[in-house]
């Protein structure tokens, strides 16, 4: 008989910078890398938005 544990709540994956990962599985390390890469992209997007906003404001005030 096979049991599927899909109805169990999944723990939220989190990572703290500098956290000890010596006991973390290879699969979880890969998940954390993907999580952090996604966060880097999100933050880069925010930086781009702010630069565009600042450039637009600079253009208005240089008139």
PDBQT receptor file of N, H, CA, C and O in Angstrom, charges set to zero:
ATOM      1  N   UNK A   1       0.851  -1.188   0.000  1.00  0.00    +0.000 N 
ATOM      2  CA  UNK A   1       0.000   0.000   0.000  1.00  0.00    +0.000 C 
ATOM      3  C   UNK A   1       0.888   1.241   0.000  1.00  0.00    +0.000 C 
ATOM      4  O   UNK A   1       1.881   1.297   0.725  1.00  0.00    +0.000 OA
ATOM      5  N   UNK A   2       0.531   2.234  -0.814  1.00  0.00    +0.000 N 
ATOM      6  H   UNK A   2      -0.276   2.188  -1.404  1.00  0.00    +0.000 HD
ATOM      7  CA  UNK A   2       1.298   3.470  -0.927  1.00  0.00    +0.000 C 
ATOM      8  C   UNK A   2       0.491   4.605  -0.321  1.00  0.00    +0.000 C 
ATOM      9  O   UNK A   2      -0.687   4.784  -0.631  1.00  0.00    +0.000 OA
ATOM     10  N   UNK A   3       1.139   5.362   0.541  1.00  0.00    +0.000 N 
ATOM     11  H   UNK A   3       2.096   5.216   0.793  1.00  0.00    +0.000 HD
ATOM     12  CA  UNK A   3       0.498   6.524   1.141  1.00  0.00    +0.000 C 
ATOM     13  C   UNK A   3       1.086   7.790   0.540  1.00  0.00    +0.000 C 
ATOM     14  O   UNK A   3       2.299   7.905   0.369  1.00  0.00    +0.000 OA
ATOM     15  N   UNK A   4       0.219   8.731   0.223  1.00  0.00    +0.000 N 
ATOM     16  H   UNK A   4      -0.767   8.637   0.361  1.00  0.00    +0.000 HD
ATOM     17  CA  UNK A   4       0.663  10.008  -0.324  1.00  0.00    +0.000 C 
ATOM     18  C   UNK A   4       0.485  11.051   0.759  1.00  0.00    +0.000 C 
ATOM     19  O   UNK A   4      -0.602  11.191   1.321  1.00  0.00    +0.000 OA
ATOM     20  N   UNK A   5       1.549  11.786   1.056  1.00  0.00    +0.000 N 
ATOM     21  H   UNK A   5       2.431  11.672   0.600  1.00  0.00    +0.000 HD
ATOM     22  CA  UNK A   5       1.523  12.785   2.123  1.00  0.00    +0.000 C 
ATOM     23  C   UNK A   5       1.271  14.190   1.597  1.00  0.00    +0.000 C 
ATOM     24  O   UNK A   5       1.712  15.162   2.211  1.00  0.00    +0.000 OA
ATOM     25  N   UNK A   6       0.573  14.317   0.479  1.00  0.00    +0.000 N 
ATOM     26  H   UNK A   6       0.215  13.528  -0.019  1.00  0.00    +0.000 HD
ATOM     27  CA  UNK A   6       0.355  15.627  -0.126  1.00  0.00    +0.000 C 
ATOM     28  C   UNK A   6      -0.508  16.550   0.724  1.00  0.00    +0.000 C 
ATOM     29  O   UNK A   6      -0.429  17.770   0.580  1.00  0.00    +0.000 OA
ATOM     30  N   UNK A   7      -1.331  15.989   1.609  1.00  0.00    +0.000 N 
ATOM     31  H   UNK A   7      -1.395  14.998   1.726  1.00  0.00    +0.000 HD
ATOM     32  CA  UNK A   7      -2.220  16.823   2.400  1.00  0.00    +0.000 C 
ATOM     33  C   UNK A   7      -1.541  17.381   3.655  1.00  0.00    +0.000 C 
ATOM     34  O   UNK A   7      -2.124  18.196   4.370  1.00  0.00    +0.000 OA
ATOM     35  N   UNK A   8      -0.340  16.950   3.912  1.00  0.00    +0.000 N 
ATOM     36  H   UNK A   8       0.134  16.288   3.331  1.00  0.00    +0.000 HD
ATOM     37  CA  UNK A   8       0.385  17.505   5.063  1.00  0.00    +0.000 C 
ATOM     38  C   UNK A   8       0.887  18.893   4.716  1.00  0.00    +0.000 C 
ATOM     39  O   UNK A   8       1.342  19.125   3.596  1.00  0.00    +0.000 OA
ATOM     40  N   UNK A   9       0.810  19.830   5.672  1.00  0.00    +0.000 N 
ATOM     41  H   UNK A   9       0.440  19.641   6.582  1.00  0.00    +0.000 HD
ATOM     42  CA  UNK A   9       1.347  21.166   5.388  1.00  0.00    +0.000 C 
ATOM     43  C   UNK A   9       2.855  21.096   5.181  1.00  0.00    +0.000 C 
ATOM     44  O   UNK A   9       3.573  20.442   5.937  1.00  0.00    +0.000 OA
ATOM     45  N   UNK A  10       3.313  21.774   4.155  1.00  0.00    +0.000 N 
ATOM     46  H   UNK A  10       2.730  22.305   3.541  1.00  0.00    +0.000 HD
ATOM     47  CA  UNK A  10       4.756  21.786   3.882  1.00  0.00    +0.000 C 
ATOM     48  C   UNK A  10       5.398  22.904   4.678  1.00  0.00    +0.000 C 
ATOM     49  O   UNK A  10       4.861  24.006   4.785  1.00  0.00    +0.000 OA
ATOM     50  N   UNK A  11       6.563  22.594   5.236  1.00  0.00    +0.000 N 
ATOM     51  H   UNK A  11       6.999  21.698   5.148  1.00  0.00    +0.000 HD
ATOM     52  CA  UNK A  11       7.244  23.648   5.974  1.00  0.00    +0.000 C 
ATOM     53  C   UNK A  11       7.783  24.674   4.990  1.00  0.00    +0.000 C 
ATOM     54  O   UNK A  11       8.233  24.338   3.894  1.00  0.00    +0.000 OA
ATOM     55  N   UNK A  12       7.726  25.917   5.401  1.00  0.00    +0.000 N 
ATOM     56  H   UNK A  12       7.361  26.190   6.291  1.00  0.00    +0.000 HD
ATOM     57  CA  UNK A  12       8.201  26.995   4.543  1.00  0.00    +0.000 C 
ATOM     58  C   UNK A  12       9.724  26.968   4.537  1.00  0.00    +0.000 C 
ATOM     59  O   UNK A  12      10.361  26.945   5.590  1.00  0.00    +0.000 OA
ATOM     60  N   UNK A  13      10.286  26.971   3.361  1.00  0.00    +0.000 N 
ATOM     61  H   UNK A  13       9.769  26.990   2.505  1.00  0.00    +0.000 HD
ATOM     62  CA  UNK A  13      11.734  26.965   3.219  1.00  0.00    +0.000 C 
ATOM     63  C   UNK A  13      12.273  28.356   3.511  1.00  0.00    +0.000 C 
ATOM     64  O   UNK A  13      11.817  29.343   2.934  1.00  0.00    +0.000 OA
ATOM     65  N   UNK A  14      13.224  28.424   4.391  1.00  0.00    +0.000 N 
ATOM     66  H   UNK A  14      13.594  27.622   4.860  1.00  0.00    +0.000 HD
ATOM     67  CA  UNK A  14      13.847  29.698   4.728  1.00  0.00    +0.000 C 
ATOM     68  C   UNK A  14      15.345  29.478   4.854  1.00  0.00    +0.000 C 
ATOM     69  O   UNK A  14      15.804  28.370   5.132  1.00  0.00    +0.000 OA
ATOM     70  N   UNK A  15      16.072  30.510   4.652  1.00  0.00    +0.000 N 
ATOM     71  H   UNK A  15      15.699  31.411   4.426  1.00  0.00    +0.000 HD
ATOM     72  CA  UNK A  15      17.519  30.414   4.791  1.00  0.00    +0.000 C 
ATOM     73  C   UNK A  15      18.030  31.691   5.429  1.00  0.00    +0.000 C 
ATOM     74  O   UNK A  15      17.661  32.795   5.030  1.00  0.00    +0.000 OA
ATOM     75  N   UNK A  16      18.880  31.524   6.419  1.00  0.00    +0.000 N 
ATOM     76  H   UNK A  16      19.180  30.626   6.743  1.00  0.00    +0.000 HD
ATOM     77  CA  UNK A  16      19.538  32.669   7.037  1.00  0.00    +0.000 C 
ATOM     78  C   UNK A  16      20.963  32.731   6.526  1.00  0.00    +0.000 C 
ATOM     79  O   UNK A  16      21.648  31.711   6.452  1.00  0.00    +0.000 OA
ATOM     80  N   UNK A  17      21.403  33.912   6.179  1.00  0.00    +0.000 N 
ATOM     81  H   UNK A  17      20.847  34.741   6.239  1.00  0.00    +0.000 HD
ATOM     82  CA  UNK A  17      22.771  34.089   5.705  1.00  0.00    +0.000 C 
ATOM     83  C   UNK A  17      23.728  33.656   6.816  1.00  0.00    +0.000 C 
ATOM     84  O   UNK A  17      23.591  34.083   7.963  1.00  0.00    +0.000 OA
ATOM     85  N   UNK A  18      24.684  32.817   6.471  1.00  0.00    +0.000 N 
ATOM     86  H   UNK A  18      24.795  32.471   5.540  1.00  0.00    +0.000 HD
ATOM     87  CA  UNK A  18      25.674  32.343   7.436  1.00  0.00    +0.000 C 
ATOM     88  C   UNK A  18      25.226  31.145   8.260  1.00  0.00    +0.000 C 
ATOM     89  O   UNK A  18      25.961  30.673   9.128  1.00  0.00    +0.000 OA
ATOM     90  N   UNK A  19      24.037  30.659   7.992  1.00  0.00    +0.000 N 
ATOM     91  H   UNK A  19      23.440  31.042   7.287  1.00  0.00    +0.000 HD
ATOM     92  CA  UNK A  19      23.479  29.533   8.732  1.00  0.00    +0.000 C 
ATOM     93  C   UNK A  19      24.317  28.271   8.513  1.00  0.00    +0.000 C 
ATOM     94  O   UNK A  19      24.834  28.051   7.417  1.00  0.00    +0.000 OA
ATOM     95  N   UNK A  20      24.453  27.441   9.557  1.00  0.00    +0.000 N 
ATOM     96  H   UNK A  20      24.033  27.620  10.447  1.00  0.00    +0.000 HD
ATOM     97  CA  UNK A  20      25.163  26.168   9.449  1.00  0.00    +0.000 C 
ATOM     98  C   UNK A  20      24.337  25.233   8.566  1.00  0.00    +0.000 C 
ATOM     99  O   UNK A  20      23.182  24.946   8.878  1.00  0.00    +0.000 OA
ATOM    100  N   UNK A  21      24.912  24.764   7.487  1.00  0.00    +0.000 N 
ATOM    101  H   UNK A  21      25.851  24.997   7.233  1.00  0.00    +0.000 HD
ATOM    102  CA  UNK A  21      24.195  23.886   6.564  1.00  0.00    +0.000 C 
ATOM    103  C   UNK A  21      24.820  22.496   6.497  1.00  0.00    +0.000 C 
ATOM    104  O   UNK A  21      24.559  21.737   5.564  1.00  0.00    +0.000 OA
ATOM    105  N   UNK A  22      25.635  22.172   7.478  1.00  0.00    +0.000 N 
ATOM    106  H   UNK A  22      25.847  22.789   8.236  1.00  0.00    +0.000 HD
ATOM    107  CA  UNK A  22      26.335  20.892   7.454  1.00  0.00    +0.000 C 
ATOM    108  C   UNK A  22      25.392  19.694   7.505  1.00  0.00    +0.000 C 
ATOM    109  O   UNK A  22      25.747  18.618   7.025  1.00  0.00    +0.000 OA
ATOM    110  N   UNK A  23      24.207  19.855   8.073  1.00  0.00    +0.000 N 
ATOM    111  H   UNK A  23      23.918  20.730   8.463  1.00  0.00    +0.000 HD
ATOM    112  CA  UNK A  23      23.268  18.740   8.181  1.00  0.00    +0.000 C 
ATOM    113  C   UNK A  23      22.117  18.832   7.177  1.00  0.00    +0.000 C 
ATOM    114  O   UNK A  23      21.165  18.056   7.256  1.00  0.00    +0.000 OA
ATOM    115  N   UNK A  24      22.196  19.762   6.248  1.00  0.00    +0.000 N 
ATOM    116  H   UNK A  24      22.969  20.393   6.183  1.00  0.00    +0.000 HD
ATOM    117  CA  UNK A  24      21.138  19.963   5.256  1.00  0.00    +0.000 C 
ATOM    118  C   UNK A  24      21.410  19.053   4.055  1.00  0.00    +0.000 C 
ATOM    119  O   UNK A  24      22.548  18.923   3.605  1.00  0.00    +0.000 OA
ATOM    120  N   UNK A  25      20.349  18.429   3.548  1.00  0.00    +0.000 N 
ATOM    121  H   UNK A  25      19.424  18.535   3.913  1.00  0.00    +0.000 HD
ATOM    122  CA  UNK A  25      20.504  17.511   2.420  1.00  0.00    +0.000 C 
ATOM    123  C   UNK A  25      20.878  18.261   1.147  1.00  0.00    +0.000 C 
ATOM    124  O   UNK A  25      20.690  19.472   1.037  1.00  0.00    +0.000 OA
ATOM    125  N   UNK A  26      21.411  17.507   0.193  1.00  0.00    +0.000 N 
ATOM    126  H   UNK A  26      21.563  16.523   0.283  1.00  0.00    +0.000 HD
ATOM    127  CA  UNK A  26      21.782  18.083  -1.099  1.00  0.00    +0.000 C 
ATOM    128  C   UNK A  26      20.561  18.687  -1.788  1.00  0.00    +0.000 C 
ATOM    129  O   UNK A  26      20.640  19.773  -2.361  1.00  0.00    +0.000 OA
ATOM    130  N   UNK A  27      19.447  17.990  -1.731  1.00  0.00    +0.000 N 
ATOM    131  H   UNK A  27      19.383  17.107  -1.265  1.00  0.00    +0.000 HD
ATOM    132  CA  UNK A  27      18.222  18.490  -2.357  1.00  0.00    +0.000 C 
ATOM    133  C   UNK A  27      17.756  19.792  -1.740  1.00  0.00    +0.000 C 
ATOM    134  O   UNK A  27      17.344  20.709  -2.449  1.00  0.00    +0.000 OA
ATOM    135  N   UNK A  28      17.820  19.876  -0.417  1.00  0.00    +0.000 N 
ATOM    136  H   UNK A  28      18.155  19.130   0.160  1.00  0.00    +0.000 HD
ATOM    137  CA  UNK A  28      17.405  21.105   0.247  1.00  0.00    +0.000 C 
ATOM    138  C   UNK A  28      18.374  22.246  -0.048  1.00  0.00    +0.000 C 
ATOM    139  O   UNK A  28      17.961  23.400  -0.156  1.00  0.00    +0.000 OA
ATOM    140  N   UNK A  29      19.656  21.929  -0.177  1.00  0.00    +0.000 N 
ATOM    141  H   UNK A  29      19.992  20.992  -0.089  1.00  0.00    +0.000 HD
ATOM    142  CA  UNK A  29      20.621  22.967  -0.558  1.00  0.00    +0.000 C 
ATOM    143  C   UNK A  29      20.279  23.529  -1.932  1.00  0.00    +0.000 C 
ATOM    144  O   UNK A  29      20.335  24.741  -2.141  1.00  0.00    +0.000 OA
ATOM    145  N   UNK A  30      19.922  22.646  -2.873  1.00  0.00    +0.000 N 
ATOM    146  H   UNK A  30      19.876  21.662  -2.703  1.00  0.00    +0.000 HD
ATOM    147  CA  UNK A  30      19.526  23.094  -4.209  1.00  0.00    +0.000 C 
ATOM    148  C   UNK A  30      18.277  23.974  -4.135  1.00  0.00    +0.000 C 
ATOM    149  O   UNK A  30      18.180  24.978  -4.840  1.00  0.00    +0.000 OA
ATOM    150  N   UNK A  31      17.319  23.595  -3.280  1.00  0.00    +0.000 N 
ATOM    151  H   UNK A  31      17.398  22.779  -2.707  1.00  0.00    +0.000 HD
ATOM    152  CA  UNK A  31      16.111  24.402  -3.107  1.00  0.00    +0.000 C 
ATOM    153  C   UNK A  31      16.453  25.778  -2.544  1.00  0.00    +0.000 C 
ATOM    154  O   UNK A  31      15.886  26.785  -2.967  1.00  0.00    +0.000 OA
ATOM    155  N   UNK A  32      17.365  25.817  -1.604  1.00  0.00    +0.000 N 
ATOM    156  H   UNK A  32      17.826  24.999  -1.260  1.00  0.00    +0.000 HD
ATOM    157  CA  UNK A  32      17.769  27.096  -1.008  1.00  0.00    +0.000 C 
ATOM    158  C   UNK A  32      18.479  27.975  -2.033  1.00  0.00    +0.000 C 
ATOM    159  O   UNK A  32      18.280  29.189  -2.064  1.00  0.00    +0.000 OA
ATOM    160  N   UNK A  33      19.306  27.355  -2.870  1.00  0.00    +0.000 N 
ATOM    161  H   UNK A  33      19.468  26.368  -2.845  1.00  0.00    +0.000 HD
ATOM    162  CA  UNK A  33      19.988  28.116  -3.923  1.00  0.00    +0.000 C 
ATOM    163  C   UNK A  33      18.953  28.736  -4.851  1.00  0.00    +0.000 C 
ATOM    164  O   UNK A  33      19.056  29.912  -5.201  1.00  0.00    +0.000 OA
ATOM    165  N   UNK A  34      17.952  27.949  -5.252  1.00  0.00    +0.000 N 
ATOM    166  H   UNK A  34      17.868  26.994  -4.967  1.00  0.00    +0.000 HD
ATOM    167  CA  UNK A  34      16.898  28.460  -6.136  1.00  0.00    +0.000 C 
ATOM    168  C   UNK A  34      16.134  29.584  -5.445  1.00  0.00    +0.000 C 
ATOM    169  O   UNK A  34      15.819  30.594  -6.074  1.00  0.00    +0.000 OA
ATOM    170  N   UNK A  35      15.837  29.420  -4.167  1.00  0.00    +0.000 N 
ATOM    171  H   UNK A  35      16.094  28.599  -3.656  1.00  0.00    +0.000 HD
ATOM    172  CA  UNK A  35      15.139  30.452  -3.405  1.00  0.00    +0.000 C 
ATOM    173  C   UNK A  35      15.950  31.744  -3.374  1.00  0.00    +0.000 C 
ATOM    174  O   UNK A  35      15.415  32.829  -3.601  1.00  0.00    +0.000 OA
ATOM    175  N   UNK A  36      17.232  31.618  -3.095  1.00  0.00    +0.000 N 
ATOM    176  H   UNK A  36      17.667  30.736  -2.911  1.00  0.00    +0.000 HD
ATOM    177  CA  UNK A  36      18.093  32.802  -3.017  1.00  0.00    +0.000 C 
ATOM    178  C   UNK A  36      18.283  33.454  -4.383  1.00  0.00    +0.000 C 
ATOM    179  O   UNK A  36      18.331  34.680  -4.478  1.00  0.00    +0.000 OA
ATOM    180  N   UNK A  37      18.391  32.651  -5.442  1.00  0.00    +0.000 N 
ATOM    181  H   UNK A  37      18.353  31.654  -5.364  1.00  0.00    +0.000 HD
ATOM    182  CA  UNK A  37      18.513  33.225  -6.784  1.00  0.00    +0.000 C 
ATOM    183  C   UNK A  37      17.246  33.991  -7.153  1.00  0.00    +0.000 C 
ATOM    184  O   UNK A  37      17.315  35.054  -7.771  1.00  0.00    +0.000 OA
ATOM    185  N   UNK A  38      16.103  33.454  -6.777  1.00  0.00    +0.000 N 
ATOM    186  H   UNK A  38      16.047  32.591  -6.275  1.00  0.00    +0.000 HD
ATOM    187  CA  UNK A  38      14.848  34.159  -7.010  1.00  0.00    +0.000 C 
ATOM    188  C   UNK A  38      14.793  35.469  -6.247  1.00  0.00    +0.000 C 
ATOM    189  O   UNK A  38      14.314  36.476  -6.767  1.00  0.00    +0.000 OA
ATOM    190  N   UNK A  39      15.275  35.457  -5.031  1.00  0.00    +0.000 N 
ATOM    191  H   UNK A  39      15.664  34.638  -4.608  1.00  0.00    +0.000 HD
ATOM    192  CA  UNK A  39      15.290  36.677  -4.220  1.00  0.00    +0.000 C 
ATOM    193  C   UNK A  39      16.249  37.707  -4.804  1.00  0.00    +0.000 C 
ATOM    194  O   UNK A  39      15.954  38.902  -4.797  1.00  0.00    +0.000 OA
ATOM    195  N   UNK A  40      17.383  37.258  -5.303  1.00  0.00    +0.000 N 
ATOM    196  H   UNK A  40      17.623  36.288  -5.308  1.00  0.00    +0.000 HD
ATOM    197  CA  UNK A  40      18.337  38.171  -5.950  1.00  0.00    +0.000 C 
ATOM    198  C   UNK A  40      17.680  38.843  -7.152  1.00  0.00    +0.000 C 
ATOM    199  O   UNK A  40      17.814  40.054  -7.329  1.00  0.00    +0.000 OA
ATOM    200  N   UNK A  41      16.983  38.083  -7.968  1.00  0.00    +0.000 N 
ATOM    201  H   UNK A  41      16.874  37.100  -7.824  1.00  0.00    +0.000 HD
ATOM    202  CA  UNK A  41      16.306  38.646  -9.141  1.00  0.00    +0.000 C 
ATOM    203  C   UNK A  41      15.229  39.648  -8.726  1.00  0.00    +0.000 C 
ATOM    204  O   UNK A  41      15.077  40.698  -9.350  1.00  0.00    +0.000 OA
ATOM    205  N   UNK A  42      14.487  39.320  -7.673  1.00  0.00    +0.000 N 
ATOM    206  H   UNK A  42      14.611  38.467  -7.166  1.00  0.00    +0.000 HD
ATOM    207  CA  UNK A  42      13.453  40.234  -7.180  1.00  0.00    +0.000 C 
ATOM    208  C   UNK A  42      14.075  41.548  -6.714  1.00  0.00    +0.000 C 
ATOM    209  O   UNK A  42      13.566  42.627  -7.019  1.00  0.00    +0.000 OA
ATOM    210  N   UNK A  43      15.174  41.450  -5.977  1.00  0.00    +0.000 N 
ATOM    211  H   UNK A  43      15.588  40.574  -5.730  1.00  0.00    +0.000 HD
ATOM    212  CA  UNK A  43      15.848  42.649  -5.489  1.00  0.00    +0.000 C 
ATOM    213  C   UNK A  43      16.453  43.464  -6.620  1.00  0.00    +0.000 C 
ATOM    214  O   UNK A  43      16.411  44.694  -6.588  1.00  0.00    +0.000 OA
ATOM    215  N   UNK A  44      17.013  42.798  -7.615  1.00  0.00    +0.000 N 
ATOM    216  H   UNK A  44      17.047  41.799  -7.641  1.00  0.00    +0.000 HD
ATOM    217  CA  UNK A  44      17.549  43.518  -8.781  1.00  0.00    +0.000 C 
ATOM    218  C   UNK A  44      16.446  44.261  -9.516  1.00  0.00    +0.000 C 
ATOM    219  O   UNK A  44      16.656  45.371 -10.007  1.00  0.00    +0.000 OA
ATOM    220  N   UNK A  45      15.277  43.651  -9.592  1.00  0.00    +0.000 N 
ATOM    221  H   UNK A  45      15.106  42.750  -9.194  1.00  0.00    +0.000 HD
ATOM    222  CA  UNK A  45      14.134  44.314 -10.211  1.00  0.00    +0.000 C 
ATOM    223  C   UNK A  45      13.756  45.576  -9.459  1.00  0.00    +0.000 C 
ATOM    224  O   UNK A  45      13.438  46.594 -10.073  1.00  0.00    +0.000 OA
ATOM    225  N   UNK A  46      13.787  45.519  -8.138  1.00  0.00    +0.000 N 
ATOM    226  H   UNK A  46      14.045  44.692  -7.639  1.00  0.00    +0.000 HD
ATOM    227  CA  UNK A  46      13.470  46.701  -7.320  1.00  0.00    +0.000 C 
ATOM    228  C   UNK A  46      14.516  47.793  -7.514  1.00  0.00    +0.000 C 
ATOM    229  O   UNK A  46      14.176  48.974  -7.584  1.00  0.00    +0.000 OA
ATOM    230  N   UNK A  47      15.778  47.407  -7.600  1.00  0.00    +0.000 N 
ATOM    231  H   UNK A  47      16.055  46.448  -7.543  1.00  0.00    +0.000 HD
ATOM    232  CA  UNK A  47      16.847  48.386  -7.842  1.00  0.00    +0.000 C 
ATOM    233  C   UNK A  47      16.605  49.070  -9.183  1.00  0.00    +0.000 C 
ATOM    234  O   UNK A  47      16.724  50.290  -9.288  1.00  0.00    +0.000 OA
ATOM    235  N   UNK A  48      16.266  48.290 -10.210  1.00  0.00    +0.000 N 
ATOM    236  H   UNK A  48      16.169  47.298 -10.125  1.00  0.00    +0.000 HD
ATOM    237  CA  UNK A  48      16.012  48.860 -11.536  1.00  0.00    +0.000 C 
ATOM    238  C   UNK A  48      14.850  49.845 -11.506  1.00  0.00    +0.000 C 
ATOM    239  O   UNK A  48      14.924  50.911 -12.117  1.00  0.00    +0.000 OA
ATOM    240  N   UNK A  49      13.780  49.496 -10.804  1.00  0.00    +0.000 N 
ATOM    241  H   UNK A  49      13.719  48.630 -10.308  1.00  0.00    +0.000 HD
ATOM    242  CA  UNK A  49      12.624  50.396 -10.686  1.00  0.00    +0.000 C 
ATOM    243  C   UNK A  49      13.031  51.706 -10.015  1.00  0.00    +0.000 C 
ATOM    244  O   UNK A  49      12.626  52.785 -10.449  1.00  0.00    +0.000 OA
ATOM    245  N   UNK A  50      13.822  51.608  -8.969  1.00  0.00    +0.000 N 
ATOM    246  H   UNK A  50      14.151  50.732  -8.616  1.00  0.00    +0.000 HD
ATOM    247  CA  UNK A  50      14.216  52.816  -8.245  1.00  0.00    +0.000 C 
ATOM    248  C   UNK A  50      15.144  53.688  -9.077  1.00  0.00    +0.000 C 
ATOM    249  O   UNK A  50      15.054  54.915  -9.037  1.00  0.00    +0.000 OA
ATOM    250  N   UNK A  51      16.032  53.058  -9.827  1.00  0.00    +0.000 N 
ATOM    251  H   UNK A  51      16.105  52.061  -9.860  1.00  0.00    +0.000 HD
ATOM    252  CA  UNK A  51      16.920  53.834 -10.701  1.00  0.00    +0.000 C 
ATOM    253  C   UNK A  51      16.120  54.552 -11.771  1.00  0.00    +0.000 C 
ATOM    254  O   UNK A  51      16.398  55.708 -12.090  1.00  0.00    +0.000 OA
ATOM    255  N   UNK A  52      15.124  53.867 -12.329  1.00  0.00    +0.000 N 
ATOM    256  H   UNK A  52      14.899  52.927 -12.069  1.00  0.00    +0.000 HD
ATOM    257  CA  UNK A  52      14.286  54.487 -13.356  1.00  0.00    +0.000 C 
ATOM    258  C   UNK A  52      13.512  55.657 -12.762  1.00  0.00    +0.000 C 
ATOM    259  O   UNK A  52      13.361  56.699 -13.400  1.00  0.00    +0.000 OA
ATOM    260  N   UNK A  53      13.026  55.483 -11.550  1.00  0.00    +0.000 N 
ATOM    261  H   UNK A  53      13.148  54.637 -11.031  1.00  0.00    +0.000 HD
ATOM    262  CA  UNK A  53      12.286  56.553 -10.873  1.00  0.00    +0.000 C 
ATOM    263  C   UNK A  53      13.185  57.754 -10.620  1.00  0.00    +0.000 C 
ATOM    264  O   UNK A  53      12.799  58.901 -10.845  1.00  0.00    +0.000 OA
ATOM    265  N   UNK A  54      14.385  57.467 -10.150  1.00  0.00    +0.000 N 
ATOM    266  H   UNK A  54      14.699  56.536  -9.967  1.00  0.00    +0.000 HD
ATOM    267  CA  UNK A  54      15.334  58.547  -9.870  1.00  0.00    +0.000 C 
ATOM    268  C   UNK A  54      15.728  59.261 -11.152  1.00  0.00    +0.000 C 
ATOM    269  O   UNK A  54      15.838  60.487 -11.167  1.00  0.00    +0.000 OA
ATOM    270  N   UNK A  55      15.941  58.518 -12.221  1.00  0.00    +0.000 N 
ATOM    271  H   UNK A  55      15.852  57.522 -12.209  1.00  0.00    +0.000 HD
ATOM    272  CA  UNK A  55      16.301  59.126 -13.508  1.00  0.00    +0.000 C 
ATOM    273  C   UNK A  55      15.185  60.021 -14.018  1.00  0.00    +0.000 C 
ATOM    274  O   UNK A  55      15.436  61.104 -14.547  1.00  0.00    +0.000 OA
ATOM    275  N   UNK A  56      13.954  59.562 -13.855  1.00  0.00    +0.000 N 
ATOM    276  H   UNK A  56      13.750  58.683 -13.425  1.00  0.00    +0.000 HD
ATOM    277  CA  UNK A  56      12.811  60.373 -14.296  1.00  0.00    +0.000 C 
ATOM    278  C   UNK A  56      12.722  61.654 -13.474  1.00  0.00    +0.000 C 
ATOM    279  O   UNK A  56      12.474  62.727 -14.024  1.00  0.00    +0.000 OA
ATOM    280  N   UNK A  57      12.920  61.550 -12.175  1.00  0.00    +0.000 N 
ATOM    281  H   UNK A  57      13.121  60.678 -11.729  1.00  0.00    +0.000 HD
ATOM    282  CA  UNK A  57      12.874  62.736 -11.310  1.00  0.00    +0.000 C 
ATOM    283  C   UNK A  57      14.014  63.686 -11.652  1.00  0.00    +0.000 C 
ATOM    284  O   UNK A  57      13.816  64.899 -11.717  1.00  0.00    +0.000 OA
ATOM    285  N   UNK A  58      15.201  63.143 -11.870  1.00  0.00    +0.000 N 
ATOM    286  H   UNK A  58      15.363  62.157 -11.817  1.00  0.00    +0.000 HD
ATOM    287  CA  UNK A  58      16.351  63.981 -12.245  1.00  0.00    +0.000 C 
ATOM    288  C   UNK A  58      16.071  64.734 -13.541  1.00  0.00    +0.000 C 
ATOM    289  O   UNK A  58      16.411  65.910 -13.667  1.00  0.00    +0.000 OA
ATOM    290  N   UNK A  59      15.451  64.051 -14.505  1.00  0.00    +0.000 N 
ATOM    291  H   UNK A  59      15.175  63.096 -14.403  1.00  0.00    +0.000 HD
ATOM    292  CA  UNK A  59      15.145  64.677 -15.793  1.00  0.00    +0.000 C 
ATOM    293  C   UNK A  59      14.155  65.829 -15.620  1.00  0.00    +0.000 C 
ATOM    294  O   UNK A  59      14.267  66.855 -16.291  1.00  0.00    +0.000 OA
ATOM    295  N   UNK A  60      13.195  65.657 -14.726  1.00  0.00    +0.000 N 
ATOM    296  H   UNK A  60      13.104  64.823 -14.181  1.00  0.00    +0.000 HD
ATOM    297  CA  UNK A  60      12.206  66.707 -14.496  1.00  0.00    +0.000 C 
ATOM    298  C   UNK A  60      12.848  67.916 -13.830  1.00  0.00    +0.000 C 
ATOM    299  O   UNK A  60      12.582  69.054 -14.215  1.00  0.00    +0.000 OA
ATOM    300  N   UNK A  61      13.686  67.676 -12.842  1.00  0.00    +0.000 N 
ATOM    301  H   UNK A  61      13.902  66.751 -12.529  1.00  0.00    +0.000 HD
ATOM    302  CA  UNK A  61      14.254  68.788 -12.089  1.00  0.00    +0.000 C 
ATOM    303  C   UNK A  61      15.438  69.461 -12.773  1.00  0.00    +0.000 C 
ATOM    304  O   UNK A  61      15.873  70.524 -12.331  1.00  0.00    +0.000 OA
ATOM    305  N   UNK A  62      15.969  68.865 -13.842  1.00  0.00    +0.000 N 
ATOM    306  H   UNK A  62      15.615  68.001 -14.201  1.00  0.00    +0.000 HD
ATOM    307  CA  UNK A  62      17.069  69.478 -14.584  1.00  0.00    +0.000 C 
ATOM    308  C   UNK A  62      16.564  70.420 -15.667  1.00  0.00    +0.000 C 
ATOM    309  O   UNK A  62      17.352  71.088 -16.335  1.00  0.00    +0.000 OA
ATOM    310  N   UNK A  63      15.254  70.469 -15.836  1.00  0.00    +0.000 N 
ATOM    311  H   UNK A  63      14.614  69.926 -15.292  1.00  0.00    +0.000 HD
ATOM    312  CA  UNK A  63      14.678  71.320 -16.878  1.00  0.00    +0.000 C 
ATOM    313  C   UNK A  63      14.897  72.748 -16.587  1.00  0.00    +0.000 C 
ATOM    314  O   UNK A  63      14.477  73.608 -17.361  1.00  0.00    +0.000 OA
TER     315      UNK A  63
